[in-house]
């Protein structure tokens, strides 16, 4: 005959004294209270599942009352009768909760930051910084479109939908930022490719978006440039008359002769310059092509650099040092603002325009019997540090065109000097 267990009462539980050793108070049906030497009262439930004894807990008294403990016991008995193991189910619920919490932490922001960090070795330092700004300015901030405002920044990446992405692209397009929208679509594709690879999301949703349909036909945009020698003359003389910051003026004077990208010029370091060979060795980390680049320096540039060297506020690291922070180069916008001070709008001239001026001039005067030069278009492209898709040919070009590059840049520098004194 089964032993009859008298159910517990709230009074018994409250008056149960803590002792030196743990002991139990049974309520019947497998439910009992464990009174511990650590001065806690814990609910336990003993049960048999598939002929094996098992144990689970319901929490501590009085947080879980006697009534609540009995309700949980009865619910578990029903599950056991249905073939459900309460302990296993409890583990599965905890595991699912942990997985859900982890998924919530894997926001678009978090995963995109992981991608950004991993992508650093694939691009130049300057481009990596630009990517960070693009993420902050166009993918993390909330966009407003058709009266709706939303952001994917804090959304779990596996919950970001195609509609969310299309919303961002259309919002950018609506602000006449078509090129930006195209670039963001490319960045988003790389982020989701990273997320799929590392199993943060099951599918790259960007592949299912027809960017041509969303963004429409792209209108090519070209950098503004100046091709008339008289206009080039005016520009060069305005630069010489610039009365702003010393570093800014010197950077402006060098730019027409070297026509490198804005980031390369402003981050020029003294240690990269070889005054014996008159060369500038730009490390691959700073190059868009991710390949080291050696640019011959014409005597006009050497003279300007030596003038900077004699300047008493010269930076030990950067050639064109910030007027505010002596351990930093001039900022991204320094040359842009300087050109605006000279009277040129963004539709007329930007720092990148000097590359177009060189390219147009060099191609125009190629093989000109009077004022021209004898260098080929390959040499022009080599001076512009444009990447040759064929790696073998690229290595061959760097070795073959070294002297030709020097000859062409010296011809062009002399051409600018001649143009400058035009009347």
C-alpha positions as CSV (number, residue, x, y, z in Angstrom):
1,X,0.0,0.0,0.0
2,X,1.4,3.4,-1.0
3,X,2.4,5.7,1.7
4,X,0.0,8.6,2.2
5,X,1.8,11.9,2.2
6,X,0.1,14.9,3.9
7,X,0.3,18.0,1.7
8,X,2.3,20.9,3.0
9,X,0.8,24.2,4.2
10,X,2.2,27.7,3.8
11,X,2.6,27.9,7.6
12,X,4.7,24.7,7.7
13,X,7.0,26.1,5.0
14,X,7.4,29.5,6.6
15,X,8.2,27.9,10.0
16,X,10.6,25.3,8.6
17,X,13.9,26.0,10.4
18,X,17.3,26.0,8.6
19,X,19.6,23.3,9.9
20,X,23.3,22.3,9.6
21,X,22.3,19.8,6.9
22,X,19.9,19.9,4.0
23,X,16.5,18.2,4.5
24,X,13.3,17.9,2.5
25,X,9.6,18.5,3.1
26,X,7.4,16.5,0.7
27,X,4.1,17.8,-0.7
28,X,3.2,14.6,-2.6
29,X,3.1,13.7,-6.2
30,X,6.9,14.1,-6.5
31,X,6.9,17.7,-5.4
32,X,9.0,18.6,-2.4
33,X,10.8,21.5,-0.8
34,X,14.5,21.4,-0.2
35,X,15.5,23.4,2.9
36,X,19.3,24.0,2.6
37,X,22.0,24.7,5.1
38,X,22.7,27.9,3.0
39,X,19.3,29.2,4.2
40,X,17.3,28.8,1.0
41,X,14.1,26.9,0.3
42,X,14.0,25.4,-3.2
43,X,11.2,23.6,-5.0
44,X,12.1,20.2,-6.5
45,X,10.1,17.7,-8.6
46,X,10.9,14.1,-8.9
47,X,9.5,12.1,-11.8
48,X,10.0,9.0,-13.8
49,X,10.3,9.2,-17.6
50,X,10.9,6.1,-19.8
51,X,11.6,4.1,-16.6
52,X,14.3,6.5,-15.5
53,X,14.2,8.8,-12.5
54,X,14.7,12.4,-13.2
55,X,14.7,15.7,-11.3
56,X,13.8,19.3,-12.2
57,X,13.4,22.5,-10.2
58,X,10.7,25.1,-10.0
59,X,12.6,28.0,-8.3
60,X,12.8,29.3,-4.7
61,X,10.2,29.9,-2.1
62,X,8.6,32.4,-1.5
63,X,9.3,33.8,-5.0
64,X,7.4,30.6,-6.2
65,X,4.6,30.0,-3.9
66,X,3.2,26.7,-2.8
67,X,0.2,27.1,-5.1
68,X,2.4,28.0,-8.1
69,X,4.7,25.0,-7.4
70,X,1.7,22.7,-7.4
71,X,0.4,24.1,-10.7
72,X,3.8,23.6,-12.3
73,X,3.9,20.0,-10.9
74,X,0.5,19.2,-12.4
75,X,1.4,20.7,-15.8
76,X,4.6,18.7,-16.0
77,X,2.7,15.5,-15.1
78,X,0.4,16.2,-18.1
79,X,3.5,16.6,-20.4
80,X,5.0,13.4,-19.1
81,X,1.8,11.6,-19.9
82,X,2.1,13.0,-23.5
83,X,5.7,11.7,-23.8
84,X,7.5,14.9,-23.2
85,X,10.6,14.9,-20.9
86,X,10.3,18.1,-18.8
87,X,14.1,18.3,-18.1
88,X,14.9,17.9,-21.8
89,X,12.3,20.5,-22.7
90,X,13.7,22.9,-20.2
91,X,17.1,22.5,-21.7
92,X,15.8,23.1,-25.1
93,X,13.9,26.2,-24.0
94,X,17.1,27.6,-22.4
95,X,19.1,26.8,-25.5
96,X,16.5,28.5,-27.7
97,X,16.4,31.5,-25.4
98,X,20.2,31.7,-25.6
99,X,20.2,31.4,-29.4
100,X,17.5,34.1,-29.6
101,X,19.5,36.5,-27.4
102,X,22.6,35.8,-29.5
103,X,20.7,36.5,-32.7
104,X,19.4,39.8,-31.2
105,X,23.0,40.8,-30.6
106,X,23.9,40.0,-34.2
107,X,22.5,43.3,-35.4
108,X,23.3,44.8,-38.8
109,X,25.6,47.2,-37.1
110,X,27.5,44.5,-35.3
111,X,28.0,42.3,-38.3
112,X,28.8,45.2,-40.6
113,X,31.5,46.3,-38.2
114,X,33.0,42.8,-38.2
115,X,33.0,42.9,-42.0
116,X,34.6,46.3,-42.0
117,X,37.4,45.1,-39.7
118,X,38.0,42.0,-41.8
119,X,38.0,44.0,-45.0
120,X,40.8,46.3,-43.9
121,X,43.5,44.1,-45.4
122,X,41.9,44.3,-48.8
123,X,41.9,48.0,-49.3
124,X,44.0,51.1,-48.7
125,X,43.9,52.8,-45.4
126,X,42.2,55.9,-46.9
127,X,39.5,53.8,-48.6
128,X,38.9,51.9,-45.3
129,X,38.3,55.2,-43.6
130,X,35.9,56.2,-46.4
131,X,34.0,52.9,-45.9
132,X,33.5,53.7,-42.2
133,X,32.1,57.1,-43.1
134,X,29.8,55.6,-45.7
135,X,28.5,53.1,-43.1
136,X,27.8,55.9,-40.6
137,X,26.3,58.4,-43.1
138,X,24.2,56.1,-45.3
139,X,23.6,52.7,-43.7
140,X,23.4,53.4,-40.0
141,X,21.4,56.6,-40.0
142,X,17.6,56.5,-40.4
143,X,16.3,57.4,-43.8
144,X,13.1,59.2,-44.5
145,X,11.2,58.3,-47.7
146,X,7.5,58.8,-48.6
147,X,6.8,60.0,-45.1
148,X,8.3,56.9,-43.4
149,X,11.5,57.0,-41.4
150,X,13.4,53.8,-40.5
151,X,16.9,52.4,-39.9
152,X,18.4,48.9,-40.1
153,X,21.3,49.7,-37.7
154,X,19.9,47.9,-34.6
155,X,17.9,45.2,-36.5
156,X,19.1,41.6,-36.3
157,X,20.8,41.0,-39.7
158,X,18.7,37.9,-40.4
159,X,15.6,40.0,-39.9
160,X,16.7,42.7,-42.5
161,X,14.4,42.3,-45.5
162,X,14.7,43.1,-49.2
163,X,12.1,45.9,-48.6
164,X,14.4,47.4,-45.9
165,X,17.3,47.5,-48.4
166,X,15.1,48.8,-51.3
167,X,13.9,51.5,-48.9
168,X,17.5,52.7,-48.3
169,X,18.4,52.7,-52.0
170,X,15.2,54.5,-53.0
171,X,15.6,57.1,-50.2
172,X,19.2,57.9,-51.5
173,X,18.0,58.0,-55.1
174,X,15.2,60.4,-54.0
175,X,17.9,62.7,-52.6
176,X,19.7,62.6,-56.0
177,X,22.4,60.4,-54.6
178,X,22.3,57.9,-57.4
179,X,26.0,57.1,-57.3
180,X,26.0,56.8,-53.6
181,X,23.0,54.4,-53.7
182,X,24.9,52.3,-56.2
183,X,28.0,52.2,-54.0
184,X,25.8,51.3,-50.9
185,X,24.3,48.4,-52.8
186,X,27.8,47.1,-53.5
187,X,28.8,47.5,-49.8
188,X,25.6,45.8,-48.7
189,X,26.2,42.9,-50.9
190,X,29.7,42.4,-49.4
191,X,28.3,42.7,-45.9
192,X,25.6,40.1,-46.5
193,X,28.1,37.8,-48.3
194,X,30.3,38.0,-45.1
195,X,27.2,37.3,-42.9
196,X,26.2,34.3,-44.9
197,X,29.8,32.9,-44.9
198,X,29.9,33.2,-41.1
199,X,26.3,31.9,-40.7
200,X,24.9,35.0,-39.2
201,X,22.1,34.9,-41.8
202,X,21.0,32.1,-44.1
203,X,20.7,34.0,-47.4
204,X,22.3,37.0,-49.2
205,X,19.1,39.0,-49.8
206,X,21.0,41.5,-52.0
207,X,21.2,38.9,-54.8
208,X,17.4,38.9,-55.0
209,X,17.3,42.7,-55.7
210,X,17.4,43.9,-59.3
211,X,19.4,47.1,-58.7
212,X,18.7,48.3,-62.3
213,X,15.0,48.2,-61.6
214,X,15.3,49.9,-58.2
215,X,17.9,52.6,-59.2
216,X,17.2,53.0,-62.9
217,X,19.7,53.7,-65.5
218,X,22.9,55.3,-64.2
219,X,24.0,58.5,-65.7
220,X,27.8,58.6,-66.0
221,X,29.5,61.5,-64.1
222,X,32.9,62.9,-64.9
223,X,35.1,65.0,-62.8
224,X,35.2,68.6,-63.9
225,X,38.4,69.6,-65.7
226,X,40.1,72.4,-67.5
227,X,41.7,71.9,-70.9
228,X,42.3,75.4,-72.2
229,X,46.0,76.4,-71.6
230,X,44.9,80.0,-70.8
231,X,42.6,78.7,-68.1
232,X,45.3,76.4,-66.7
233,X,47.6,79.4,-66.6
234,X,45.1,81.4,-64.6
235,X,44.7,78.5,-62.2
236,X,48.4,78.1,-61.6
237,X,48.9,81.8,-61.0
238,X,46.0,81.9,-58.6
239,X,47.6,79.0,-56.7
240,X,50.9,80.9,-56.4
241,X,49.0,83.9,-55.1
242,X,47.1,81.9,-52.5
243,X,47.4,83.7,-49.1
244,X,46.1,80.9,-46.8
245,X,47.9,78.4,-44.6
246,X,51.5,77.5,-45.6
247,X,51.0,73.8,-45.9
248,X,47.8,74.2,-47.9
249,X,49.5,76.5,-50.4
250,X,52.4,74.1,-50.8
251,X,50.1,71.2,-51.3
252,X,48.2,73.2,-54.0
253,X,51.5,74.0,-55.7
254,X,52.6,70.4,-55.8
255,X,49.2,68.9,-56.9
256,X,49.3,70.1,-60.6
257,X,52.7,68.6,-61.1
258,X,52.0,65.2,-59.4
259,X,48.2,64.9,-60.0
260,X,47.9,62.1,-57.4
261,X,44.7,61.4,-55.5
262,X,43.8,63.9,-52.7
263,X,44.4,61.3,-50.0
264,X,47.9,60.3,-51.3
265,X,49.0,63.9,-51.5
266,X,47.8,65.0,-48.1
267,X,49.3,61.9,-46.4
268,X,52.7,62.2,-48.0
269,X,55.4,61.4,-45.5
270,X,59.1,62.5,-45.4
271,X,60.2,58.9,-45.0
272,X,58.6,58.0,-48.4
273,X,60.7,60.5,-50.3
274,X,64.0,59.6,-51.8
275,X,65.9,62.9,-52.6
276,X,68.9,61.0,-54.1
277,X,66.8,59.4,-56.8
278,X,64.1,62.1,-56.8
279,X,61.3,59.6,-56.2
280,X,58.2,59.2,-54.0
281,X,57.7,55.7,-52.8
282,X,54.0,55.3,-51.8
283,X,53.3,52.1,-49.8
284,X,50.6,49.7,-51.0
285,X,48.5,50.5,-47.9
286,X,47.9,54.0,-49.2
287,X,47.2,53.0,-52.8
288,X,43.8,52.3,-54.2
289,X,45.3,49.5,-56.3
290,X,46.8,47.9,-53.1
291,X,50.2,47.9,-54.9
292,X,53.3,50.0,-54.0
293,X,53.8,52.9,-56.4
294,X,57.0,54.8,-57.3
295,X,56.4,58.3,-58.7
296,X,59.3,60.2,-60.2
297,X,59.6,63.8,-58.8
298,X,60.3,66.6,-61.3
299,X,62.7,69.3,-60.2
300,X,59.8,71.8,-59.7
301,X,58.4,69.5,-56.9
302,X,61.8,68.9,-55.4
303,X,62.2,72.7,-55.0
304,X,58.9,73.0,-53.2
305,X,59.7,70.1,-50.9
306,X,63.0,71.6,-49.9
307,X,61.3,74.9,-49.2
308,X,59.0,73.0,-46.8
309,X,62.0,71.3,-45.2
310,X,63.5,74.7,-44.3
311,X,60.2,75.9,-42.8
312,X,60.6,76.1,-39.0
313,X,57.2,74.5,-38.3
314,X,57.9,71.4,-40.4
315,X,56.4,68.2,-39.2
316,X,58.7,65.2,-38.5
317,X,56.3,62.9,-40.2
318,X,53.9,64.6,-42.7
319,X,55.0,66.9,-45.5
320,X,51.7,68.8,-45.5
321,X,51.0,69.2,-41.8
322,X,47.7,70.4,-40.3
323,X,47.7,73.9,-39.0
324,X,46.0,72.7,-35.8
325,X,47.6,69.3,-35.1
326,X,51.3,69.0,-35.8
327,X,51.2,65.2,-35.8
328,X,48.5,65.0,-38.4
329,X,48.3,65.8,-42.1
330,X,45.9,68.4,-43.7
331,X,42.3,67.2,-43.7
332,X,40.3,65.7,-46.5
333,X,38.5,69.0,-47.2
334,X,41.5,71.3,-47.0
335,X,42.3,71.3,-50.7
336,X,38.6,71.4,-51.6
337,X,38.0,74.5,-49.5
338,X,41.2,76.1,-50.8
339,X,40.0,75.7,-54.4
340,X,36.7,77.3,-53.3
341,X,38.7,80.2,-51.9
342,X,40.3,80.6,-55.2
343,X,36.9,81.1,-56.7
344,X,36.2,77.7,-58.3
345,X,32.9,75.9,-57.6
346,X,32.6,72.1,-57.3
347,X,31.2,72.1,-60.8
348,X,34.4,73.7,-62.1
349,X,37.2,72.2,-60.2
350,X,38.0,69.5,-57.5
351,X,41.4,68.1,-56.4
352,X,40.8,65.0,-58.6
353,X,40.5,67.4,-61.6
354,X,44.2,67.7,-61.8
355,X,44.4,64.0,-62.9
356,X,42.0,64.8,-65.7
357,X,44.0,67.9,-66.7
358,X,47.2,65.8,-66.9
359,X,45.5,62.9,-68.8
360,X,43.8,65.2,-71.3
361,X,46.9,67.2,-71.9
362,X,49.3,64.2,-72.2
363,X,47.0,62.4,-74.6
364,X,46.4,65.6,-76.6
365,X,50.1,66.3,-77.1
366,X,51.2,62.6,-77.7
367,X,53.4,62.5,-80.8
368,X,52.8,66.3,-81.5
369,X,55.9,67.2,-83.6
370,X,56.1,70.7,-82.1
371,X,55.1,70.8,-78.5
372,X,54.4,67.2,-77.8
373,X,56.0,64.1,-76.4
374,X,56.7,60.6,-77.7
375,X,55.3,58.6,-74.8
376,X,52.4,56.1,-75.2
377,X,49.0,55.9,-73.5
378,X,50.4,53.0,-71.4
379,X,52.9,55.4,-69.9
380,X,50.2,58.0,-69.2
381,X,48.1,55.3,-67.4
382,X,51.2,54.1,-65.5
383,X,51.8,57.7,-64.2
384,X,48.1,57.8,-63.1
385,X,48.7,54.5,-61.2
386,X,45.7,53.0,-62.9
387,X,45.6,49.3,-62.3
388,X,46.5,46.9,-65.1
389,X,44.1,43.9,-64.9
390,X,46.8,41.6,-66.2
391,X,49.1,41.0,-63.2
392,X,52.0,39.8,-65.4
393,X,51.7,42.8,-67.7
394,X,51.4,45.1,-64.7
395,X,54.7,43.9,-63.2
396,X,56.3,44.2,-66.6
397,X,54.9,47.7,-67.1
398,X,56.3,49.0,-63.8
399,X,59.8,47.8,-64.8
400,X,59.6,48.9,-68.4
401,X,58.0,52.3,-68.0
402,X,60.2,53.6,-65.1
403,X,62.3,55.9,-67.3
404,X,59.4,56.7,-69.6
405,X,57.4,57.8,-66.6
406,X,60.1,60.1,-65.5
407,X,60.5,61.5,-69.0
408,X,56.7,62.2,-69.3
409,X,56.3,63.8,-65.9
410,X,59.3,66.1,-66.6
411,X,57.8,67.0,-70.0
412,X,54.4,67.8,-68.3
413,X,56.0,69.8,-65.5
414,X,57.9,71.9,-68.1
415,X,54.7,72.3,-70.0
416,X,52.9,73.7,-66.9
417,X,55.8,76.2,-66.4
418,X,55.4,77.4,-69.9
419,X,51.7,77.7,-69.6
420,X,52.0,79.6,-66.4
421,X,53.8,82.5,-68.0
422,X,51.3,82.8,-70.9
423,X,49.7,86.2,-71.4
